[in-house]
Each structure stands twice: as structure tokens, then as C-alpha cells.
Amino acid sequence: MLEIKNLHAKVENKFILNGINLNIKPGEIHAIMGKNGSGKSTLSNIITGKDGYEITQGDIKYKNESITEWNPEKRSLHGIFMSFQYPVVMPGVNNTYFLKAALNAKRKYNGQKELDAARFLKIIKEKLQDLKMDSSYLQRAVNDGFSGGEKKRNEILQMLTLEPSLSILDETDSGLDIDALKIISDGVNRYKSPDRSFLIITHYQRLLEYIEPDIVHVLIDGEIVKSGDKKLALKLEEKGYGWLEK
Amino acid sequence: MSNEQQIIESNLNKDYEYGFVTDIESETLPPGLNENVIRTISKKKDEPRWLLDWRLKSLKRWKKMKKPGWGKISYPEINYQSISYFSEPKKKQLSSLDEVDPQLLETYNKLGIPLDEQKMLNGIAVDAVFDSVSVATTFKDELKKAGVVFCSFSDAVKNYPKLIQKYLGTVIPSSDNYFAALNSAVFTDGSFVYIPKGVRCPMELSTYFRINEAKTGQFERTLIIADEGSHVSYLEGCTAPMRDENQLHAAVVELVAHKDATIKYSTVQNWYPGDPKTGKGGIYNFVTKRGTCLGQNSRISWTQVETGSAITWKYPSCILKGDNSVGEFYSVAVTNNFQQADTGTKMIHIGKNTKSTIISKGISAGKGQQTYRGEVKIMKNAENSRNFSQCDSILIGDKCGAHTFPYIEVKNPTAKMEHEATTSNIGEDQLFYCSQRGISIDDAVSMIVNGFCKEVFNELPMEFAVEATKLMEVTLEGSVG
């Protein structure tokens, strides 16, 4: 699904990623753990194509195609989704409208008929229930006045609606209380399937108790210094990152 | 990002959608401005003596005045002697649509304003001003039943001379400013509305202005009188063909709301903004609009969406004379490429418990420059008056500008004033968020901008709101690279 080879990248002349290798197969859940400033968010921004990063070496392949020249829109339309660490507020832009525009952009790109308002609402209401969200949320402006938990649920709602093949969850657990964490994890677990992959970026192993990863990677100074199974996450929780640092 | 570059290129090359010229024989006065021209206009319109005198007096005043220099706009000196002050289609003043020149009707169709029964379904009566003469007025009969007068200004001068004489120039005297004086001297036509006591106008009244003839200025005049307890909603839409030379538009709109009356005046202005690459051509839009809330509990509400014109200079204002009267100003102005806009409002609180609201949304892109200029004045006797002002600007790109000049003068200590202002860029974060969800840059910009303008669009009648949203899309397409 996602194959990253020897990826080096810099922001404003500072190297953030120093040779990342990552291979996520269909149906796999990978977790990347690391301290602040280790390059976690840079990695997710580069995979989704955000401006301002320069790839100096290496390649990113998604479904066997190099995507480094693709713009963010194209990457999204091909099924790469990111749940933002800090979801962006869009004042005055109705949530329903936003979601519908996103879904229809994708349907159009895939040669499917665009959904009308009625059919869209039917789909969206089911997903709302799955995430235990109130339907009044649909009338609100995108992330405007949302609590931290509401914002993160909104991200997952978007994921469930857009049905991506690769979902990157960038610190989705930060700022969530335990109930919200459970609801979101349930949503993700239901969405799991053999042809969908996840890259979960987190500080803590807490989220990984609910969403079980196949492989855990430890990112330090822009390099993956260790990979292992879920036990690695527990060890990190116990010992911190110090023992892995050079 | 070569893809985005392409979008920008294709949009830069996009023609002004309404830039066609209608080939109709018209009678046009030779360029020039002097007493004889005024006499000719007045004679052609068969006007009474008092009106001619008023025009001549205005001309004299205008000659002594200087163009206002305080606006944050720059443009070459206008040569008023090179402008023709009157143009009319040759076959004119017809009573039914069947008699209207088919080419003219075609023009309206291109503008998307069919002057036919469809409008009735939409509940809109249209008075269309094509160059300077009002061509056809629809739904007169139905309005007549309600006692509403809605006709061309010329007709009103003939049929309701007393009302015209009583109100003309009472809200905006001809000496008010340079452009109002010019208009008072040379105005050719416009619309007149009278809503009798207690009548709620059964449909939205609508006027479409369009400048066709080369080198003609358009100087229309609108006068709306809402008698006690009446209610009217008036819509004005403007387009103009594409021309290299600048064309001058200097209109005057006067509103009078008596006791318990409400006037809602909405404008969607889409005059030709000039060549997007060179800034050549385009309309100079110097407009004076003002309403007086004469009686108690009266209300005047201005809503404007200004997307066109090379230069926009207008300040729809309210004089709140009557106790408990309410003035409102909702504005969205867009300046892209070489457009300049200096716009805002004045709220003059004279009566007790008067209330005013100002919501101004400015959007600048390209090399566009935009200024909000607003004045709130609380007079000595205006006990417990309140004003709320909110001026927000969005900048798209780094070559445009937004400026805010609020003037506040309070002479009564019981007044409550609130002023909020924000300026923001369309955030890269917002655009990235949208594109991460598969939404194109153009759609994202239009979504963000429409969200930004929502409070104002909500004030527009449904049909206009849809049009305004579309206009914003066209105006701002490709503005982000």
C-alpha cells in the first residue's frame, strides 16, 4: 500500500527526515511513536503532499506508483487520508456542505455519479450514529467552536465518509477523554479491512490499547531506530525513549 | 504545482461573461456638458419647468465644486466634456413586451433576466434601464392593484409630479457632493417607487442597469418612498459590456421611510472591472445612496455585493431621524486584479433609541486595493442609541491591500458603540485541509470566501444570494496560486 524508501527531507534548509524506510501492506496497521520534534508530523505532511517540504532523496510509493510529484488533492482523490492533529476551522462553511463537496469530488474523480443532498444525508446520518455524534453538528461550521474531542470525531467522520485506502491518524488521541477515545477507536476498528491500511502517529501507547497495531516503529531524529510488534509500545511506555537514543 | 498554474492561466484568459455589445440603433447626444445639453435632455423628456431649473442650478453648483480627494483610489482625470450625456434606443417607450426590439430582449436574456412571465413566478417585477431609457416595466398591473407605484423616473415626473417635487433631493441635496451634483444636472432616467400607507409590496421589485452605448455615462436616479407602515424590498443588479475606455456611472439613490415603514435595498453590482492583465477600461462607479428613516420605528436596510467596476466609490447611508428607527448596512466587496474600491457607510443617529448595524466584508485578490470607510455619528439628542460595527477583510495573495477607516463621533453619553475588525489571509492551512479532502483549490477558495460572506449573503433575497455566490466564484477563480 505505502512504500517509503530512504526518504530524506528538509524544511527551510533543516533536515527533518534522515532516511526513512517504511513498508505498509494492505490491511496492516502501523504505529509510529516518537517524542516531539522527532519528525512524526513532517512524515505525515510529506505523505499527504503539504507545501514547504523538500524531498532531497528517496521515494514514496502508494499502490506501486511514485506520488512525490502529485498535489495533495490528487493524493486524496486516490485514497490517502489524514486525520489532522489540529483540524482547521473554516468559519461560515457548513459541515454538511464541506463533507458533501469532498465526497462528490471523489465520486466525480472515480467516474461515479455525484450524490444529491437527500442520499448524502442518509449516508451521513448512519455514520454520525456510529460515532455517537449529534445531528445538530451538521448545521455547524467546519470545526468552528468545536471542542477538542468534537474536532477529532469530525476527522474520523470524514474518514468514514470518504472511505480512503490509507488513513494516517496524526495524534488523533491527543486531547481526547477516555470515552471519546473509545468511540473513535471503535469507529476505526469497524472500518478496518484487508484492503485498508493505517498509519497511526502517537506519543503514547494508550491509543494502541484500543487500536491494535501490527508493527510499531520508533522515530528519533528523523530516523526509524527500532521496529517491533505491539510489545514495543508497552516497553516505550515503561522505559521512555532514552534507551534508544544514541 | 503546474496544474494550478494552468488553472490560473485559463482563468486569466477568461472573458468578462457579460462583455457583449448590443447592436441597436440609438440616438446619442454628441459629447459635451453645458446648459444647452441640459436643456436638450429636459426637453426630450418633456419635463416641467421646475425640474429644468433644478437641473440648471445643480449644473451651476457642480461647476464650482471639486472632485473629492479623500478616497483611497487613483484614476486619471475624467474629461466631462468627452462624455455623451444621453443615449436612447431609437424605437422606444412601448407599452407591451411584444413591441420591444427583439435584440434588446435578447440582451436581457443573455444577462439572464428574461422580461417575461417567468419573473412573475419568481415574484419579481422588473424595471430595466437600458442605457438611459426605461424600456419596459412589467407587472405594473398587479402592483397597481396593491396601490404600489413602480415606474421609470421619467414616467413618475409626468404622472406623479407632486411626489417627485416633494421628495426629489430631500435626502441627497444636489449640493451634497461632486457626483451627486453632476447626477442632479444630467440624470436621464431611473426608477421611482411609492408604497402607500400600510401596504406590504406583494413582490420584490427589481431593476437591472446595463451600460451599452460607448462613451455614455449612466446617470440614473432612484427614489423610493415608503409611506407609514409599508414594506418594500428592492433589488438592483448591474452589468456593463466590455470596453477599452472607462465609462462613468454616477447614480443617486434616495430612500424615504415614514413611520413604521421598512425599506430593504439590495444591490449586486457586476460592472465590467477592466482588463484583468492591464487594468485598461472598466466602469468608474461613483454612487451616492442614502436613506432617511423619517418616522418612528422605521427601518432601512442596505445590502450590497460589489464584485465589478474598475473603481467603486459608494457609501449607502442612513439618517436615523425617527425615534426607535433602525439602519443596517451589509456589504461584501471584492477587488481582484486592478480593481479599487473605497466603500462603506454612514449612520447618523438623530432620534432617540436609534440602532444601527454595520457588517462589512472585504475580499482583496490580485493587485486589488480595498478600503472600508465608515462613519457613525451619534447626535446630541440621540439618547440610548446603539451601533454595532464589524469590518472583516480577507487577503488572497501578497500584492493586494485592505484598509479600514472607521470614524466615530459621539455627542451623547448614553450611546453604546461596538466596533470589531479583523484582517486575515486565506490560510494555507485552510487550503491544505480542503485539498487533503480532495477539494480543488478554486472550490476551496470559493467555499472559504462564501463562508466568510455568509452573514451578508443571508440578508439577500434567495435568488440574489445564489447569483452573488456564483459571481464570487467567477470573480475569484484562479486567484490563488
Interface residues (C-beta under 8 A of the other chain):
Chain A: T48 K50 D51 N71 P72 E73 R75 S76 L77 F81 M82 F84 P87 V88 M90 P91 G92 V93 N94 Y97 F98 A101 A102 A105 K106 Y109 A141 Q158 L162
Chain B: M1 N3 E4 G427 E428 D429 Q430 F432 Y433 S435 Q436 R437 G438 I439 S440 I441 D443 M447 I448 N450 G451 F452 C453 K454 E455
